[in-house]
Amino acid sequence: MPDHHSFSALDRHAVLSGSDNGFPWYAGAMLAVEASKVVRLRCEKLSQGDEAAGQEAVLMVSEKIAAAFEAAAGLLAGATPAAIVRRYREHVAANARRLSVNETP
């Protein structure tokens, strides 16, 4: 691994030991993959342009604001990055379930 200034001591420790004590890299990558499904589902819903699409847009914005405040409050209270990512993944999973209800296979 390069000894570069952009890598913190925690990053080096995580890579060399397989530990996620710094940032949960695997969970963060999974969050990105799971969130992409929600983005697709939301785009499909928004493309319909009906009243439900408008409600989804309002819900999406309010959820983003609430999640940001929840994450900030968690960090101020001493939550670990892993706990923050885990909570975001719970929100994403709930949205995926809700948006998938009307999805046709």
Backbone bond lengths (Angstrom), bond angles and torsions (degrees), N, CA, C in turn:
res aa  C-N    CA-C-N  psi(-1)  N-CA   C-N-CA  omega(-1)  CA-C   N-CA-C  phi
1 M - - - 1.443 - - 1.521 107.57 -
2 P 1.346 116.79 136.14 1.456 118.58 -179.27 1.520 111.00 -67.92
3 D 1.316 114.61 144.12 1.459 119.49 176.86 1.521 107.63 -88.74
4 H 1.298 115.71 78.79 1.457 121.87 -174.22 1.520 109.12 -110.27
5 H 1.308 116.81 148.46 1.459 120.99 -176.14 1.521 113.37 -65.94
6 S 1.335 118.33 -20.69 1.461 119.32 179.83 1.533 111.72 -74.34
7 F 1.328 117.95 -14.19 1.455 121.24 176.75 1.531 108.67 -92.33
8 S 1.340 115.68 124.11 1.453 118.55 177.19 1.526 109.14 -83.36
9 A 1.307 115.38 170.37 1.465 119.90 177.00 1.521 109.94 -61.20
10 L 1.339 117.42 -37.09 1.461 120.05 178.22 1.520 111.36 -65.55
11 D 1.353 116.83 -38.69 1.455 119.81 177.96 1.525 110.55 -62.51
12 R 1.333 116.68 -45.35 1.463 120.08 179.52 1.522 110.30 -61.76
13 H 1.336 116.22 -42.72 1.465 120.40 179.13 1.532 110.30 -62.06
14 A 1.331 116.83 -44.03 1.462 120.72 -178.45 1.520 110.97 -63.19
15 V 1.316 117.25 -42.84 1.464 120.07 -178.74 1.523 110.96 -69.41
16 L 1.308 117.08 -44.88 1.465 120.31 -175.15 1.524 112.79 -73.32
17 S 1.332 117.15 -33.24 1.466 119.32 -176.68 1.524 113.22 -104.36
18 G 1.331 117.56 -9.74 1.462 120.02 -177.00 1.513 112.25 78.84
19 S 1.328 117.49 12.88 1.461 122.33 -177.87 1.523 110.93 -87.46
20 D 1.313 116.50 148.10 1.459 122.22 175.23 1.525 110.65 -108.48
21 N 1.328 117.99 31.36 1.459 120.45 -178.85 1.517 112.32 -64.84
22 G 1.318 117.80 -28.90 1.457 121.50 179.54 1.515 110.42 -82.23
23 F 1.305 116.07 -81.73 1.461 122.22 178.01 1.510 108.04 -125.55
24 P 1.316 118.28 136.62 1.467 121.67 -178.87 1.530 111.07 -75.66
25 W 1.312 117.26 86.13 1.462 122.01 -173.27 1.515 112.60 -61.09
26 Y 1.304 118.11 -44.85 1.467 120.01 -178.86 1.526 110.38 -65.64
27 A 1.322 117.01 -46.24 1.465 120.38 179.64 1.531 110.44 -63.50
28 G 1.312 116.76 -36.31 1.461 120.29 177.33 1.521 111.88 -65.38
29 A 1.328 116.60 -40.24 1.464 120.45 177.18 1.527 110.53 -66.45
30 M 1.316 116.34 -40.86 1.467 119.60 178.05 1.524 111.06 -64.99
31 L 1.316 117.17 -37.23 1.464 120.74 176.08 1.522 110.07 -58.80
32 A 1.319 117.65 -43.15 1.461 121.19 179.42 1.528 111.43 -62.76
33 V 1.324 116.57 -42.69 1.466 120.64 179.57 1.526 110.45 -65.94
34 E 1.324 116.49 -45.42 1.472 120.63 -178.68 1.530 110.79 -66.41
35 A 1.316 116.81 -38.45 1.469 120.41 -179.62 1.526 110.68 -66.41
36 S 1.335 117.54 -31.42 1.461 119.08 179.58 1.524 111.35 -64.38
37 K 1.333 117.33 -32.84 1.464 120.20 176.36 1.525 109.95 -65.84
38 V 1.329 116.82 -41.73 1.465 120.54 179.51 1.528 109.90 -65.32
39 V 1.325 117.35 -39.14 1.467 120.29 177.30 1.527 109.89 -60.24
40 R 1.334 116.85 -44.99 1.470 120.22 178.68 1.519 111.31 -60.59
41 L 1.346 116.21 -46.86 1.460 120.09 -179.05 1.522 111.60 -63.08
42 R 1.333 116.12 -39.66 1.461 119.18 179.07 1.522 111.39 -68.18
43 C 1.314 117.59 -40.33 1.467 120.49 177.75 1.522 110.70 -60.29
44 E 1.327 116.53 -41.54 1.459 119.95 177.50 1.522 111.03 -61.84
45 K 1.320 116.12 -42.86 1.468 120.13 -179.20 1.530 110.80 -67.81
46 L 1.335 116.42 -43.74 1.458 120.30 -179.26 1.522 111.95 -66.35
47 S 1.329 117.45 -29.80 1.463 120.63 -178.53 1.521 112.58 -67.56
48 Q 1.328 117.11 -17.44 1.464 120.15 178.94 1.526 111.50 -71.19
49 G 1.330 116.98 -28.48 1.459 121.21 175.05 1.518 115.86 68.20
50 D 1.302 117.93 14.75 1.463 120.32 179.47 1.527 111.16 -91.95
51 E 1.322 115.87 -170.60 1.465 120.52 -179.18 1.527 111.65 -63.28
52 A 1.323 116.53 -37.68 1.471 120.28 178.21 1.531 110.86 -62.96
53 A 1.331 117.35 -33.75 1.471 120.92 177.51 1.519 110.32 -66.16
54 G 1.323 116.83 -41.39 1.462 120.59 177.29 1.513 111.89 -63.61
55 Q 1.330 116.30 -40.74 1.461 120.46 177.81 1.525 110.89 -65.57
56 E 1.326 116.76 -36.96 1.465 120.84 178.40 1.522 110.65 -65.77
57 A 1.332 117.22 -39.06 1.469 120.65 178.92 1.523 110.93 -63.37
58 V 1.328 116.40 -43.58 1.468 120.51 178.34 1.524 110.08 -64.75
59 L 1.328 116.82 -44.26 1.464 121.43 179.47 1.525 110.89 -62.16
60 M 1.329 116.51 -41.83 1.455 121.06 -178.99 1.526 110.92 -60.08
61 V 1.318 117.06 -46.73 1.463 120.58 -178.81 1.531 110.76 -66.10
62 S 1.320 117.02 -44.41 1.465 119.23 -179.30 1.524 111.24 -65.37
63 E 1.329 117.49 -37.08 1.479 120.50 177.33 1.521 111.51 -64.83
64 K 1.333 116.80 -40.21 1.469 120.08 179.80 1.525 110.56 -62.62
65 I 1.325 116.22 -43.69 1.463 120.40 -179.91 1.525 110.23 -65.39
66 A 1.320 116.98 -45.03 1.468 120.81 179.95 1.525 111.17 -63.00
67 A 1.338 117.25 -41.32 1.468 120.68 -179.64 1.528 110.80 -66.27
68 A 1.328 116.78 -37.92 1.472 119.74 178.71 1.522 110.60 -65.22
69 F 1.322 117.28 -43.30 1.459 120.36 177.62 1.524 111.20 -65.01
70 E 1.335 117.09 -39.71 1.460 120.92 178.85 1.528 110.38 -63.11
71 A 1.329 117.00 -43.48 1.466 120.55 179.73 1.528 110.60 -65.18
72 A 1.327 117.08 -43.18 1.467 120.17 179.66 1.526 110.82 -63.09
73 A 1.328 116.68 -43.32 1.461 120.43 179.01 1.528 110.53 -63.74
74 G 1.332 116.18 -39.16 1.461 119.85 177.91 1.515 112.05 -63.57
75 L 1.332 116.60 -43.61 1.457 119.59 178.59 1.521 111.24 -64.38
76 L 1.331 116.89 -40.91 1.470 120.13 178.52 1.524 111.40 -65.42
77 A 1.329 116.13 -29.28 1.463 120.58 179.62 1.529 112.00 -84.79
78 G 1.334 116.52 -2.97 1.459 119.42 176.76 1.510 115.81 99.48
79 A 1.327 117.56 13.94 1.465 119.75 178.68 1.527 109.85 -66.12
80 T 1.297 115.91 149.70 1.466 120.96 178.06 1.530 109.05 -81.23
81 P 1.326 117.03 158.77 1.466 118.94 174.40 1.532 111.98 -56.59
82 A 1.318 117.09 -35.72 1.466 120.23 178.43 1.525 111.34 -61.55
83 A 1.329 117.07 -39.71 1.469 120.75 179.12 1.527 110.89 -66.76
84 I 1.326 116.67 -38.56 1.463 120.79 179.20 1.523 110.14 -65.78
85 V 1.327 117.17 -46.64 1.462 121.16 179.24 1.527 110.28 -63.43
86 R 1.334 117.28 -41.70 1.470 120.98 178.59 1.528 110.63 -59.25
87 R 1.323 117.02 -42.42 1.474 120.72 -179.83 1.529 111.11 -67.38
88 Y 1.339 117.10 -41.53 1.464 120.03 175.94 1.525 110.78 -60.21
89 R 1.328 116.41 -40.15 1.461 119.64 178.75 1.524 111.23 -64.00
90 E 1.332 117.59 -34.39 1.466 120.60 175.99 1.530 110.27 -63.55
91 H 1.323 116.67 -43.72 1.470 120.62 177.93 1.530 110.62 -62.01
92 V 1.318 116.92 -45.24 1.460 121.51 -179.02 1.528 110.03 -62.94
93 A 1.329 117.29 -42.81 1.470 120.80 179.36 1.524 111.26 -62.87
94 A 1.326 116.98 -40.42 1.466 120.60 178.55 1.532 110.40 -63.92
95 N 1.321 116.56 -41.32 1.463 119.88 178.26 1.524 111.13 -66.06
96 A 1.314 117.13 -40.51 1.468 120.38 178.61 1.518 110.57 -61.77
97 R 1.342 117.36 -42.85 1.479 120.47 178.38 1.530 110.01 -62.61
98 R 1.331 116.41 -47.15 1.462 120.51 -176.91 1.520 111.22 -63.64
99 L 1.313 117.62 -43.72 1.454 121.15 -177.66 1.520 113.00 -75.68
100 S 1.320 117.67 -23.08 1.472 121.91 -178.44 1.522 112.57 -82.05
101 V 1.315 117.88 -11.85 1.469 120.91 -176.57 1.518 111.01 -58.39
102 N 1.312 117.55 -41.90 1.469 120.87 -176.99 1.520 113.25 -96.66
103 E 1.333 117.20 5.31 1.460 120.39 -179.03 1.530 110.06 -74.53
104 T 1.330 116.00 134.49 1.451 119.53 177.26 1.515 109.55 -90.52
105 P 1.337 117.18 137.20 1.476 120.39 -177.68 1.505 112.29 -70.17
